Each structure stands twice: as C-alpha cells, then as structure tokens.
Amino acid sequence: MKLDQLHAKLLSLFPKKQVFTDELSRLTKGTDASLYRLIPKAVVQVRSEADVTRLLQFCYRERVPLTFKAAGTSLSGQTLSDSILMELGRGFEFSKIAENGLTATFGCGLTGGAANLMLKRYRRKIGPKPASIQSAKIGGIVANNASGSSYGILHNCYNTVKSMRIILADGTLLDTGDQISSRAFLNSRADLVEEINRLKRDASESDATCATIERKFQLKNTCGYGVNSLIDSEDPIEIIQRLMIGSEGTLGFISQVTFRTVHDAPLKATAMVYFAGLREVCSAILPLRECRVSAAELMDRNALHAVEQQEGMPPELKSLPEGAAALLIDTSADDELTLLQQISEIEQKLAHIGTLSPVRFTRDKHLYERYWRVRDGLFTSAAAARPPRTACIIEDVAFRGEVLGDALTDLRALLVASGYDDAVMWGHLLDGNVHFTVFPDINREVGIQQYARFMERLIELTVSKYNGSLKAEHGTGRNMAPFVEKEWGSEVYELMKRIKQAFDPTGILNPGVIINDDPGVFIQNMKQVPDAHPIIDKCIECGFCEVSCPSKNLTLTPRQRIVAYRHIANPPSGKSNRKSLLKEIKAISYPMDETCATDGLCGIACPVNIDTGVLIKELRWQRNGKVANLAADFVADHMAGITSVIRGLLPIPHSLGKAVGYPSIERIMQGLFRVGNGLFPLWTRHTPTASKKITADYFTPDNLETREVVYFPSCVTRMMGGPSFGSDSKEDVPTTMLTLLIEAGYGVIIPERKDRLCCGMAFNSKGFKKQAKKKEQELNDALLKASRGGALPIIFDMSPCLLHAKETLDSQLRLYDQVEFIHDHMLDKLPIVKLPLTVTVHATCSSTKMQLQDKLYAVAARCAEKVVVPDDVRCCGWAGDRGFFYPELNRSALEPLSESVSHVSAGYSNSRTCEIGLSMNSKITYQSLVYLVEKASRR
C-alpha cells in the first residue's frame, strides 16, 4: 500500500489528532530506549479498546504490520516499527483495587510507579519491579514479563497476573477473568484453542522438551515465548493468558491486567557491602538465600566508578581498590523487632565472608532512597560516562548460582578480550542475573563487526558453557531474536514458531521480534547517537524523563525534544550550521520550544540529571534578536513602572465582571486572546487582583524579642498578589504573610527599592541572559544589605523565584520559601487551631526540586483535618507566564486534577501563577498556603 493511501485510510478511521504522519512525530514517537532506530510510516494514538480493535482489524484485513508502544523504555528493540506504530494515549490509565488490596486491576497505560502508589496504603505492591518502574507502563511490564530486583521469579508477571483483557490480531476480545467472555472465546476461536491444545500435548508428551523447559525456567528467562505455560497449565484460556506474558506485542494486545499483589512491608533497611572481587561477592549467594532478603544487588568496580562522583554518594566509593565489587542488600519487615532480627541474621551469615568493611545497615529514608536511585540509574549513569559518539548497549544474562563466580570471571575476561574494558556490570545476585553494558562505535563498520563477534562469543559462553539465559529480564526483541533457537534447541523453537503462527497467522504483529530468520538482524538499523550539544550528549533516550513532563500529552517530551534536536543538528546530508539549525528549530517552534515548560522536573527524573529545559532556554537565547533584547532591557530597567501599571490594570476586568457578570467578560477577553495571536494574554476570573503597594520598609511586632527577618515580595506578588476569585480572604499575599510574621513576633525588613527588584528568572526562562544577570545582581546587593551580610533569614513568597535565587545569588544568603519558614520557625509561635476542612496541596516544580513538598504537606496538615495530595498531578504547566499565552499546556498537564480533588473544599500552593492554572482546571480555588495558616491562626 502506498504511503498516501495508508495515511488516507487511517484518517478515515480515526480523528486527525490521533494520526501522526509528519516527519517530526514519526521520528520522535518512533524512538525507544533500545540500540535500534526504525521510523514508522504512521503513528496512531489509541484511546480505547474500540480504537485498538478498529486498528487491528484494518491491519489484519490489509496485511499491514503493526507494533504496540507504551512507554518505550524497553531495551531490546521490541517497540519499534517501520510500518504502523500504535501509541497508547489517555484512556488506559484506570485502576480498581479489590479485596483490600490483595488484587488490583490496572489499565495498560498506567505506570508501574503509579500502580504501587495506589497500593501503598494497603501495604501491597505489584510483583515486578523493573528499574524503569516509574516510567514503564503496565502493558509493557507484562508484555516483557518484567521482574527486576525482587528476589526470585515468584513475583514476576508470569506468577502474579490473575487475569487480563486481550485483543488478538483479528480484533477478537478475550477477558480471561470473565467466564462468559472465556466461553464465547472457546467457540469463536476454536481454531486457536485447538492449536493450543495440540501444542500442550506435543510439549507434554516429549520428556526431553519438558526437561528443557523445566531446567531453563529455573532461572529468570525472557528469551523466546513462555513455553512453560504449555506444561504448567491445563486450561487453554490460562495457557493463552500466560503466553501473552513476555510475548512483546507479537501475539496480541494486553488492554488491562489484574494482579495478585504482594506484601510490601513498611519497615526497610539496606546495606552497601564491599568485597574484594566478583568471586568473593558470589560467595555470599548461599548464605543470603537462607536469610529474609528482599534484594541483593551486585555492582562491579566499573559500575561504582560510574556513580562515585554523583552528589551524596558514599565517600568510600572513590577509595575502593580496582576489581572490588559492592552488594546492596535490602530487607524489610512489618515490625521493629522482626526487622532487627533480620538485620542481625544477615550480619551473622556474612560474618565469615571477607568484606572490605563491616556490614552496616541504614534505615535513614533519604540514604535508603539514594542508594536505590543509584542502583536503578546504574545503566544510564554508565551510559552517560561512555566515550563520545559510541552507542550504549545493555545485555542481560543469567547463570546458576553455583557457577556464577566462574561465569562472571569468564564474562569479565571476554569483555576485556573483546575491547570492552570499560564495560559496567551489575545485577540481581541471588538470581544469578547480571546486566552489563558495552560501548561500541557503531558509526563505523569495524565497530559493528567487533560487536557482532563479541555477541557470538557471548552466546557460546552463556549457552554452551554454562547453560544460562541469554535474556533474563529485558525481553528478546530484535537484539536476541537470531539466537533464540541456539538457546532452546530446535524442538522448543519449533513450538515457539507454531505459537506465533497460531496467534498471528498473517504475521502483522511486531514482525521480526522474538521469531526472526535473519541471523544479522541484531546489527541492523542500529541507532547512531552523534554529538549534538553538551547539555544533552549524555542522553541515551531511556525515557525516564517523560512521565513528569507537562507537555507529554500535548506535543513533545524531553526525550523527543532531544531526538529532534539531534536529528536537526546532524542532518543526513551532513551539512549543518548555527543558522540552519535555528531555522529548522523555528519551523518546529511550537512543539519544541513554545510548549516546553522548562520546569526542570525531567532533570530530577533523569538518572544523569539532564534538564532538557536548559537546552530550550539556550535555544531561546540564540534566537532572541536585537529588538527582543531592547524590549527586555526596557522591562529590566523599568520594573517599578511596569509593575505599577499592571497593578493598576488588573482590577478593571474584575470590576466589570462584578457589574455585568464574569461569563460575559471572560468571553470578551477570550476573544481578544484568540484574535491577538500572542499579543494579549488570556484573562479569566481566576487571574488575581492587584496587591496593595507596600510603603513601609520595616514592620514592628508588639512583642519584638530581637527576632528579625527580611521579607522579599516577588514582582509577581507585588503585581497580582491580591485575593483569588472565590477566596474568603480580603487581603493580598504580602499583607497576609506580614500579618503572620508580626503575630509570631518577628520584626520584618523590606529590602530598599523593592519595586525595582526581580530575581531574574522571568528573563532567564526566555533566554535573556544579560538582563537576567543584571536583575540577579541588583537583588543580590539589596538582600545582602537588608540581611546584614546574610546574618538574617530572607523569605521569598514565590517558590520558583526562591529556586532561581538559590541557584544564582550569594551562597551566604539564608533563603527560605515562606511556607518553609513557617514550618521551620513559626508553627510553635502561632495560635494554630486545626480546622474541620478537607484541603489539597500542590507542590510546585520548584518546591519538588528543593525537596520542600513534605514541609508544605506538614503545614497544611497542622491547619486542616485532612490533606489530599493527588497521585497523578505533577507540574501544572503554567510555567511562569506561559499559561497566559499557551493555556492548552496547562490544561493538558492538569487533565486529571478536577476528578482528583472533586471532594475537596479548597486548594493551596506556594506560587501565585501556578495557582491561577490550578484554579482554572479544577472546580475549587487555589491560593497561597499562607492563607490557610492565617485562617487557622485567627484568635
């Protein structure tokens, strides 16, 4: 079928907004975390089972290949397509918890992290725990039979999935948890059921086949199909369900999954234990298997080198000898006594094994999370440290525990002999499952052939010498497809080919994955990762950043922006310069730049701290011309006058709204916004009123006890700090904060010439570096003077301004967010009485980056009986003033908000502009958290 015909037929089946045929979308959406690159002919976003069925039936009828993509965090090339790529859209993120958390049903589009967050209140979790769990989606987790750091195969998908809804290649729906659906399926797809029964008979009647299957699945194994289902189950429906697990989208689509959840003990402890080498650490396997261990994570010396320079890492990492290895041991329990007993038991078992330092467990929450973040980010951290212009390829093997020491020694020798001395090795010790990276130069044929020779020797080592698993966790994909028969033998491989034929007789589902006759497919279509910009060159396109991005459902994600930039900076023609680069980026300005919030949350989610927003701000700086810089100069030099004018204008539409009705005024203002094409900002009833001008420079309490603070009212609150629409307060934010400070006995100093001051963030976010530095310096000088050289604490009333100030101002300044200061210094000085209210709190991006969210929640909990924090809301997408001009970004980011806070009376945050967008996209009023504190403190 010709390309234009394909596009036309897809557009006849789906709304235009769900079909992507442009080059940018096909390139960026077609990317996953693997070492391969295929560009689809079209991307179709599905939002319901009906969409999936319609697309499958079209592809089945037209014989058009189709690949499913959820989060795109898989590593073996199983979510790529050069035909049609089916992308999960919203509509598959539902959940239902039953039996007090013992079972849980999730849509395939929900992330594993979100699922566990819902189960946390029941002290339950899903069994699989891949390193990508915060980003990976349920459908992908099950389709890859993920397991992760949890010890053993007991808790993998194969053993914890209770039922699922499946849509097969011809559009047939099977709900394995519904008897009516199952009975109907037995009749409607009798052909498939009959072949399943024949496959079971043929597998069960062969002693050699049964022995092979039983032996291979004693280890973690995701190479090929889950043929253990043929000998584990009698019911054909259950066999079909189990075959879907680990099938990587080659047998059908998994729409929803019901898990038998596993217990999540609330008390946890972890220890980082150091050994002289790999053989020594492997000697801990048998003793630890006798203990109650949740996980035991191996990291070799190269892995430790990859993370030892990161902030907060144990200092002893840098001094470990070459060849050393570490073991991260985790244990958990329901009560204090049991946890202490388990720790003691582990310490006793390891007492006779030589370690480089004593075994010490920690229960400190922050250190615990830091250790695990290091472990979960090892792959990407190692990849970030790779030599320039090399690919990062991760392999994933497993060996029996009794031979693991020998196998790892041989594996390390093979890596060195193959020219991969810098390979990083880590894994799940008790399972004998080891991951390792190699960094071949795939830009040259010699590098590709070097990798091919290494793979052939790896297959021999893993399968022929040690009878291990070629893929323990990461799935077969394209990477291991040519070697499935080598691992399993011809008889079992023939069963696998029959399984594929039975489910997908026309071969349209993810062709080339798992079953592939091309012996060279593993070195074809390899993704080149050229140097593009120092800010992003470390990126390996893992996709961990995407889940927190406010524009992910509107335009592009951070990973997709990086893919697009790399493509533009390194065009196929090889000809690129700054002028052509900026021209190309301008052509895609809306998805690339205008809808990027530059909030920095992607930098938190990224294991190597790549903040894609910094790249976008750099592009804005390069794009800003002379006229734009003159305008920025004018604003920077006339801050007092401009804020005064805006303060005078803000009350006018509110006065008109009260006179003629807010709906009428909003229609007029929205009309101006549309016809203005970026000239007029969007105004709604939630746009704040003006603040009163602060005329005094010092406020004295009645009971001054030599406590003084500096309060810097930001330019935003000086302009629009007035009461929000729907607020029961008549005072503005600065007045309310001053009232609380005076009530707590503080003398308050206001910086001199405050009306001219600005932290510079507004200029910096738009790429006006010179103007930003000017305002930063002015504020720095004013605060140093007001605080007497940093002797007094300084309070900011906008968290984004505070973050920018912390990043740019003199380090001797003691800077606080207003809610942070209330939490740390004022709660015991105010007559707070808890109010009978249910409120919600939104932690802004800047609060999250400064790790202030717990303090916000704590202050709210002190003032209100119940505090609700929505699980599925992150960045609000307002992004300074961006929400005034691109409200669709804010609306997309906050789509789940209204339902999440439907039972709440009021909302609170600590950023005036964010509160506008939060109020617009919910049915409640959001305002500064200081209002709640003031309300609870009224005498």
N, C-alpha and C positions, 0 to 999 in steps of 0.2 A: 504494500500500500504506500502510495506517495505521501510525502510529509504533509503537504497542504490538505490532502484528503483526510489524513489521520486527524489533523487539527480540526477540520470542519466537522467530522463525525463526533469528536469528543465535545465540541461546543454545542452540538445538537443534543447531547445527553446531559450536560452539566452547565450550571451558570458560569458566565465568563470569569467571575472572580475565583472559581475553583480550578480553572485550567490555565496552566502556565506554559507558554510556548516561546517566550522571548529568551534570548541568549543568556542574559544575566540570571534569570530564575532557573533555567535548566542547569547552568554551571553550578550555582551556589546550592540549590536544593539537591542537586545530584551528588553532593560531597558527603563522605562518611569518614570515620576515623581510621580506615584501613590504608594500606600502601598502594591502593589502586585508584584509578580515575576512569570512570565512564560517564559520558554526558548523555542524559536521556533525550529522546525526541520530544517528549512532553511530560509534564508533571501534572498529575490530577490529585487535588486535595479532596479527600473523602471525609464526610462529617456524620455519617450514619451507616448502619448496616445496609440500608437501601442503596446508598451510594456505592458501597463495596460490591453488592450484588450486581448492580447495573454495569459497573465497570468490568467485573469478572465475566459476565455473560457476553459483553461486547468483545472482549479479548478472546474468549473461548470460541465465539462464532467467527471472528475474523482471523483467528490464529496469530494474534499479536502478543508477543512476550510481555510479561508484567512482573515488576518487582515491588515488594512492600517495603516501606521505610517508616520507622517510628522515630527514635531519637538520633539514629545514625552514629551510635557510639561503638558499634561492633568493629572488630579489628581484622577480620579475615576476608573482607570484600563481599559480604553477603547482602548488602543493602544498596548495591549499585546496579544501574541499568543503562543500556544504550537503546532502549525501546521506550516503554511507558513506566514511569516511576509513580507509584501510588503513595502519597504522603498523608499521614494521619493529621487530620485537622481537629478542631474542637468538636466535641460530641461523643468522645470516647473516654472522658475523664470522670465517669461516675463511680460511685462506690456504695457498698452496702455491707455493714458489719453485722454479723449474726452470732447467736449463741454466746453472748457476752465476749465476743472477740475470738472464739475458737475457730470460726470460719469467717472468711471475708471475700466478697466479690468485688472485683475491680474491672473497670473498662481498660482496654488495651492501651489507651493513650495516657493513663495516669503514670507518673513516675514511681519507681520503687521507693524513693525517699518520701514522697507524699503518702504512699500507702502505709509506710511504717509510722509516719507521724500520726495518722488516724488511729493506728493500732496501739500507739504508745500508752494511751490512757487505760488500756486493758492489760498492759504489761505483756503484749504479744507483738509479733513481727512476722513478716513473710520469711520463709526459709532461706531463699537465695540471697546472697549479699555480695554482688559484684562490686568492684572498685568504683564503677560508674553509677552506683545505685541512685545517687541524687539526680542524675540526668536520664539514665536508661528507663525506658517505659515498659510497663507490664507485658505488653505484647512481644517486645523484643527479648525481654528477660526469659520468657517462657519459650519462645521460638529458638533460643540459643541454649536452653537447659542450663541457665546460669546457676552457679553455686557460690563461689567466692571464698572468703576467708573462714567461713564457718566450717568447723572440722567435720570431715566425712561427707558421704554422699546422702546421708539420711535426710538432710534438709534441702536437697536440691529440688528443682521444679518437678522432676520425674516422680519424686516421692512425696511431694506436698500438694500437688494440684489435685483438687477433688473433682472438679468438673469444668467444662468450658463450652463456649459457643464457637462453632467453626463454620466458615463458609468455604465450600470447596470450589474447585476450578470452574465447574459448570454453574455455580451460583446456588447449589444446594446448601441449605442451612441445617446444621445438627447442633442441638443443645444436649450435651451428654448428661446434664443434670436434670433433664425433664423426660419423664417416661413416655409421654405422648409423642414428643419430638423423636425420641430414640426408636419407638415402634414404627413411626411413619418412615423414618430413615431406612430401617431394615427392609421395608417394602420398596421404597422409591429408588434406593441404591443397592438393590440386591446383588448387582454385578460386583460392586466394590466389596460388599460383605462376603460374598463367595470367595473372592480372591484373597481376602484377609484370612479366611478360614483355611484356604489351601496353603498360604504362607505359614500359618501357625503349624499346620500338620507337617509340612516339609521340614520346618526347623526343628520341631519336637521329635520327629522320628529319626533324626540323624544325631547319634551320640557325639560325633566329632563336632558338629555345629553347636550343639548345646554346650559342650565343654568349652569351646572357643568363646561363646557369648558369656558364659558364667565367669570365665577367667578374665576376660577383658573388662568386664564391668565391676570387678572387684576394685579397680582403680577408677578415678574420675576419667570419663571418656566422652568427648563430644565429637569424635571423628566418625562421620557417617551417620546413618539413622539409628534410632533407639531400638535396635532389633531385640533387645532384652524383653521388650513388650510381647514379643511373639511366644516367649516361654514363661513369662511372668503372669499372663492373664489368660482367661478362658473366654471372656465376653468380648465379641468383636467390637462393640462400641467402646469398651475400655481400651482395647488394643489401638483403635483409631485415635482415641484421645492421647494415648501415650506416644504414639508415633508422631503426633503433631509436635510434641515437646522435643525441641532440638532439631526440628525439620527446616529451620532457617527460611521459612516462606516458600519452600519448594513443593509443599503438599496442600496448602490451603491457608486461609486467613483466620487468625485467632482473634475474635472480637471481644470476648470477656473471659475472665478466669476466676474461678472460686478456689481459694487456697484453704487447706488446713493449716492454720497459723501455728507458730512455735512460740514457746515461752521466752520472754525477754526479761531476764532477771534485772531488777533495778540497780543493784549494787555491783559495781565493776571495779576491777583493778588490773593494772598492766605493768609489765616489767620489760625493760630493754636489757637483754643479757648478751654479753660479748664473749666470743670464742676465738681461739687461735686460727681456726680454718674451717673449711667446709666439712671435712671428715669429722672434726670434733663436734660441730653443731649437729650433725646427723646422729651422733651417739646419744643425743637427747630424745630421739624418737620413742624408743620403747619405754623409758621411764615416764615420759609425759603422757603417753597413751593410757597409763594407769591412773592418771590424775583427771580431775574435773577441769578440763581446759576448754575454753571457748574457741581459741585460735592460737596458733603458734606460727608466726610469720618470719620466714627466713629472708635476710638481706646480706648479700655479699659485700666485699670491701668496695667494689666499684659502685654499688648502689648507695652505700654510705657516703662515698665521695660526692655523689650527685646531689645530696641534700645537706651536707655538713655546713655549707655556707649560708643556708637559709636562716632567717631570723628565728630565734628561740630554740634552735637545735641544741642538744646536749653538747657542752664544750669538749667532752672526751672523744667525740667522733673524730676530730681532727688529729688526735694523737694516737689513734689505733694503728697497729702495725699493718703493713701490706699483707694481704692474704687473710686478714681477720674476717669474721662474719658476725652478724648480730641476729638475735632471735627476739621478736616481740611477742611476749606471752600474755594472753588475756584470759581472765577467769571472772565469773560472775555468779551471784547468789541472791537469794531473796532476803536474807537477814545478815546482820553483822557477824554473828558467831560463825555461821557457815562460811562466809567469805574469808574470815581469818583462818579457819581450819583449812580451806582450800589453798590459801597462800602458803601456809605452813607446810602442807603436804607437797606442794610443788617445790618449795625450797629444799625440803628434805630429799626429794627424789633427785634433785640436781646437785646435791652436796658432794657426791663422789665423782662428778664430772668436772673436769678442769675448765673453769671460766676465767676470763681475764680480769674480772672484778666481781665483787659479791652480787648476788641476786637481790635486787631491791624493787619491790612493787610500789606503785604510786596509785593513789585514789583521787588525786587532785584533778578536778574536772578539766581544767584548761590544759594541763600537761597530758592527760589521757587523750583528749581530742587532738592535741598537737602531734603526738606520736602516731595516731591513726591517720591523720591527714597526710603526714609524711609517707606512711605506708601506702595509702590509697593513691597518692600522687607520684609514686616512685617512677612509674612508666613515663609520665610526662616530664618529670624533673630530669630524668636521664636523657630523654629525647631533647630537652632544651639545651643540654650541655654537649650535644653531639657536634662533630666537626661541621663547619659551614658546607652548605649545598649537598649534604648527604641525607638519605632517607632514614627514617626510623622504623624498623621492622621488629615486631614483637612475636616471639614464638612461645609455645605453651605446651610443655610435655609433662608426663608423669611416670614415675618408676615405683616399684615395690619398695617398701621401707627398708627391707633387709639388704638391698643392693644400692640404696640411694647414695651413700657415701662414695662408692666406687663410680656410680653413674655420673655424679656431679663432678668428680675429679676428671673423668674422661671427657665430659662435656666442656669443662673449662679448657682442657688441653686441645680439644677440637677447635674451640673458638680462637685460641691463640694461633694454632697452626693455620687457620683459615684467614688470618689477618684481622681478626676482630678482638684484639687485646682489650679494647675499651668496652666490651660488652658488659651489660649490667644484669645481674642475676638476683631474683627474689622469688618468693612463693610460699606455699602453704606446706610447712614441713611435715606435719602429721599425715598428710595425704600423699606425700612424695611428689607434689605438684610444683613444678618450677617454671617460672616465666623468665625469659631473657631477651635482651634487645641486641640487634646488630645494626650497624650504620653503614650500609653500602653506598657507594657513589653510583646511583642508577642513571646519572646523566651521561655516563659512558658505558659502552658495551662491555668493556673489561670488568667494570664493577658489577654489572648484571650477571655475567658469566661466573664471576667469583662467588656471588650469592647462590647461583644455581648449583655449583659444585659443593658448596657448604651444605645446602639442603639435602643433596643426595647422600652425603656422609652422615648428616644428622638422622636421616631415615634409617640408615644401616645401624647406627649406634642405638637408636631408641627402640626400633622394632626387632632387628635381627639379633642384636647382642643382649638387650635387656628386656625384650618383650613388653615394652611400655606403651603409653598412649601418645600419639602424635599431636592430638589436641585434647587437652584435659578440660578446658573451660571455654575457650574463645570461639568454638564452632569451626566447622570445616571451611566454609566459604569457598573462594577460589584458591586461596593460599594452599590448602592441603588436599583439594579435590583430586589431583592426579595420583595421590599416594594412599587413598582410602583402600584400594584393593591390596596394596602391599601390606598394610596393617592387618586387614581382616581375612585375607585369603579369598580365593575365587568363589568358593561356595557361599560364604556370607555376603560377599559383594554382589553376587547374583541375586540374592534375596533383596538386597537394597535396590537394585535396578528394577526388580519386579514391584517393589513398594512404590517407587516413583511412577512407574507406568500405570499402576492401579489407580493412584490418586490423580494423576495428571497425564492422561493418555495423549494429549496434544502437545505436551511439553512447553506450555506457556508460562509456568510459574518459576520465576527466577532461574532460567536456564543457565547451565554452566556451574551452578553451585552444588556441592556435595557429589553429584554424579557428573563426571566430565572425562571424555575420552582423550582430550588433548594433553599430552604429557608436559607441554611447556606453558600451560595457562597460568601457572604461578609466577611467571616472569613476564607476562604480557600486560599491557595497559598500566604500567607502574606509574605512580603519581610522582612527578618531579616537584620538589619544593625549593624554588630558587630564592636567593636573597631578594628582598623587596624593600624592607625598611627595618632598621634596628629595633624599633618598638615591637614588631610582630614576627621577626625572623625565627624566634624560638618556637613559634606555634606549630603543633603537629596536627591541628584540626581535629582534636579529640572530641569537641562538642560539649565539654563540661560546662562551658560558659553560657550555653544557650538557655537553660532553664530559668535563669534570673533576669533575662533581657526583656525590657518592657515592649520592645518592638518585634518580638519573635513571632507574634501572630498578625502583624501588620505589614512589615516589609522584610528586613533582613535581621539576622542575628549577628553577634560578634564574629563567630566562625565564618559566616557567609560574607561579612564585610572584608575579612582577611583574605578569603578565597578570591573575591572580586578584585581587591587591590593587587594581589599577587599576579592575577591574570593581566590586569591593565599595565602593571609595572614591567611585566615580562611578556609582551605580545608574541604570538607565533612568528611574526616577521623578524623579531629580534631588535626592532628599531623603536626606541622609546627615549624621551627626554622629558624634562620637567614640564615644558609647555604642553606636549601631547598628553602627558599624564593628567594634568589638571583639566584639560579639555575633555578627556574621557570620563573623569570623575564627575565633572559638571553635568555631563549627559545623564548620569545616574544619581544626581544630587539628592533627589527626594528619598529613595531607599537608603542610600549610602550615608548621607550627611544629615539632611533635614529631620529625619525621624530617628536619629541616634540621640538618646537622652544624655550620653556621656556621663552616666551616673557612677561608673566605676565598679558596679557590682560584678561585672564579668571578671574584673581583676581579682576579686575575692574568690570566685568560683574556680578560676584558673589555677591549676597546681603550680604554675611558674609565674603567676601574678601579672599576666599580660592584660593591661587595661586598654581595650580597643578604643575607648573614648579618647584616650590621649592621642592616638593616631588621627582620629577625626578632628580634634582640636588643632592638631598640627596642619591638617589639610585646610581647615578654615583660615589659619594664619597665612598660609601660602596663597590662598585665593583672595584675601582681602586686598583691595586696591587702594589707590590714593584717596579717592573720595570717601570710601568707607572709613579709612583711618582718620581723615579730617573730622568726620562726624563723631567718631569715637573720642577724638581729642576734645571736641566741643563738650560732649557729655561729661567727660572726666573733669574738665576744667570748670564746669558749671553745675556740679552736683546739687548744690544747695538750691539754686534757682529751679532746676528741673524737678526736684522732689517737691518743692513748694507748689509748682504749677499742677503737678499730678495730684497732690493733696487737695488742691482747690477744685479739680475736675471730678474727682471720684464721687462726691456726694450728689452731683447733679442727676445722673440716671436713677439713683435710689430715690431721690425726691420725686422725680417723675413717676417712678414705679408705684410709689405710695399714693400718688394722685390719680393716675389713670389705670393702675393695675400692672403688676410685673409682667404678665404674659405679653401685653401689648409692647412694652418697652423692649423685652427680650426679642420679639420678632423683628423690631426695627433694627436693633443692634446686630442681630444675626444676619440681617440683610446687608447691612454695611460691611460686616465681616466678609461676606461672600463676594460682594462686588469689589471690595477693596483689594482683593488678591494679595494679601500680606501687608497691606498698608495700615489697616485698622485691626487692633487686637479684638479677640472675642470677649464680649461682656455678657455676664449673666447675673442673676440675683445673688449668686454666691461670690461675685467679685467684691472684696471687702470695701468697707467705707474707710474714710481717711482717719489718720491718727491726729490727736491734738499735738500741737507744737510744744516740745519740751523747752521751756525758757530758762529754768534754773540749771545750775551746774553742780549743785550739792543738795542732798536731801538728808535731813537730820531726824532720827527717831527720838521718841520721848525718853527712852531708856538706853541711850548710847553707852556701850561698855567697851569703848576703844576698838570695836569691830567695824572695819570699813571694807567696801568693795568698789570696784569700778564696774559700771553697767554701760555697755556699748549697744545702744539701739540701732539695729542694722538699717540700711537705707530702705529696705522693703517694709519693715515695720514702721519706720518713720513716715512712709507714704501711705501704706494700706494696712496699718495695724489695728484698724477700728473693729468693732464687733461684727461677727459674721451674721449673715441672714439667718434668722431662726434662733439666734443666741439670746439667752435670757439676761445677758450682761449688757450694761450700757457703757462700760469702759473699754478703752483700747488696750492692746497688749503691753506697751510700755508702762502705762499707768497701773495696770494690774500687777506687773512684776515689781514696780516700785512700792506698791502697797504691801506686798508680801515681804519684801526686804526690810522695809521700815518696821512692819509688825514683828519681824524676827530680831529686831534690834540692830540693824546694820545702818551705818552712815553710807550714803551712796554718792559716789563721784561720777559725774558725766564728763566724758572727755571734751576738751576745748574744741570749738569749731566743729562740733559733731555733725552739723548739717552738710559739711563738705566731705565727710569721710565715707569710705566704702572699702570693703575688704578686697575688691578687685576681681572677685570670682565671676561676676557678670561679664567683664571684659575678657577674662581668660577663657571662659567657655565658648566665646565667639571667635577666639583666635586673635584677639588684640593684645599681644604680649606686652608691648611698650606701655600701653595705657594701664594694663593690669599691674605692672611693676610700679608705676607711679602711685597708684592708689594704695597698693600694699605698703609702700614706703611711708606715705602720709599717715596711714593708720598705725603703722609700727611706731613712728615717732610720737604720735598722740597717746598711744597706750603706754609706752614706756614712761612718758611724763606723768600721765594720770595715775599710774600704778607705782610711781616712785621707783622706777627701775626694775619693776617686776616684783616688788615687795607685796603688793596687794593682788588678790584674785580678780580676774576680769570675766564678766559674764556676758555671753552673746545670747541673743534671743532667736537666732535662726541657725539651726544645726548645719546647713550647707555652708554658711559663712564661717562658722567656727572651724569646720574641717579645713576649709581653704586657708584660714588664718594659721591653723596649726602646721600646715604644710609650708607656709611662706614667711611667717613672722619670726621675730627673735625668739629663740628657744627658752630664754629666761622668763618670758611672759607666761603667767599661770592662767591658762584659758579654760573656761568652763561653758558648757551648754547650760541654759537656765534651769532645765529640769535636772540635769546632773548636779548642779549646785544645790538645788532644793533637796535632792536625795542625800547628798554627802554632808550638808551643813545646816539645813534648815528644818528638817522634819521634827526634830526634838524641840524646836523653838517656836513652833506654830501650834495653835489650839485646834488641831485637826480632829474632826469627828466624822467617822465613816458614814457615807450617805447611802441610803437604800436605792442604789442605782445599778443598772447594768450598762457598762460603757465599753467602748472599743478603743484600742490604741494602735496607731500606725507608726511603726519605727521607720523613719526616713532612711534613704540610702546612706546618707552621711552618718546618721546615728549607728547604722549597722557597721559601717566601716570603722567607726570609732568605738565599736562594741559597747554602745550605751543602751541598747534595747532593753536589757534586763532592768536597768535603773528606771527607764520610762514605765515599764510594767509594774515595778515595785511601788513607784509613787502613785500610780493610778490605783493599785490595789489597797494602798493606805487610805485612799479617799473614797473609794466606791466598793460596794459589796461584791460585785462580780465584774471581772475584766475579761473581755473577749478579744483574742488575737487571731484573726483569720489565717488559716494554714496556707491558703493559695494566693495570697496577695504579697507582692514584694515591692519593687519600685512602682510608684504611682504614674511615672511617665510625664509628669508636669515639667520637670527639667528646667528650673529657673523661670524663664518667661516663655518657654517653648509651647506650653499648654495653651497660651493665649493665641498662638498662631497655628498650631497643629493639634487641635483638641482630639483628633482621632487617635493620636498616640496615647494620650491619657485615657481615652475611652477603651482602647484595646487592652491596655495594661491592667485596667481595673474592671474588666468584664465580670469576674467572679465576685466582686465586692458586695454588690447590693444584696445578693442572696445570703452571703456570709454574715451580714450584720442586720438582717431583717428583724431580729428580736432585740435590738439594742436601742437605747434611748438617745445616746449622744456619742460623738467620736472626738478623739483628741490626738494631737501630734505635736511636733515642735518645729514646723516650718510653715510659714504663712502661705506661701504659694502652693505647697503640696496640699494644704487644707482646702484650697479652692477646688482642685480637681477631685479630691476625695468626696467633698460635699456634692459636686455635680454628678458624680457617678454612684451615689448611694441615696437613700431616702432620709438621711439624717444630716445634721450639721456637724462638721468637724471644726475645731478651733484649738488654740494653744492649750496645752495641758496645764498651764498656769491658771487658767480659768477654773478648772476642776479643783485645784489646790486652794484657790481663793474661796471658792464656794464652800468647801469642806472646812475652811478655817474661820468662817463668819461666826462672830460671837452671838 
